[in-house]
Amino acid sequence: PSAAQDDICDYPLARNLVMLAVAVASETIVTFIDKVKKENFTITLTDFAIKPYLG
């Protein structure tokens, strides 16, 4: 992180986590628009796994 602590995305993995969440959200939206199918996913940070939510 910078000395001024001015960039919220300057922390390790912050930018990667945001990109991961955006990719999953984008894929879910495209699938809903294309196939009119609702999908839910969980993202776990310990192993960076993306799995369907079955709850």
C-alpha positions in Angstrom: 0.0 0.0 0.0 1.1 3.6 -0.6 2.2 5.7 2.3 -0.8 8.0 1.9 -3.3 5.1 1.9 -5.2 6.9 -0.8 -5.9 4.1 -3.2 -8.5 1.6 -2.0 -7.3 -0.9 -4.7 -3.7 -0.7 -3.6 -4.0 -3.6 -1.2 -2.8 -7.1 -2.2 -5.4 -9.0 -4.1 -8.0 -6.3 -4.0 -8.0 -5.7 -7.7 -8.0 -9.4 -8.4 -11.0 -10.0 -6.1 -12.9 -7.2 -7.8 -12.1 -8.6 -11.2 -13.2 -12.1 -10.1 -16.5 -10.7 -8.8 -17.2 -8.7 -11.9 -16.4 -11.7 -14.1 -18.9 -13.9 -12.2 -21.5 -11.2 -12.2 -21.1 -10.6 -15.9 -21.3 -14.3 -16.8 -24.5 -14.6 -14.6 -26.1 -11.6 -16.3 -25.3 -12.8 -19.8 -26.6 -16.3 -19.0 -29.8 -14.8 -17.7 -30.4 -12.6 -20.7 -29.4 -15.4 -23.2 -31.2 -18.4 -21.7 -33.6 -16.8 -19.1 -32.0 -19.0 -16.5 -31.3 -17.8 -13.0 -28.0 -18.9 -11.6 -26.4 -18.2 -8.2 -22.8 -18.6 -7.3 -20.6 -18.6 -4.2 -17.1 -17.3 -4.2 -14.8 -18.4 -1.5 -11.6 -16.5 -0.8 -9.6 -19.3 0.9 -9.3 -21.3 -2.3 -10.7 -18.8 -4.9 -13.4 -21.3 -5.8 -16.5 -20.4 -7.8 -19.3 -22.9 -7.2 -23.0 -23.0 -7.9 -25.1 -22.0 -4.9 -27.4 -24.9 -4.1 -29.2 -23.3 -1.1 
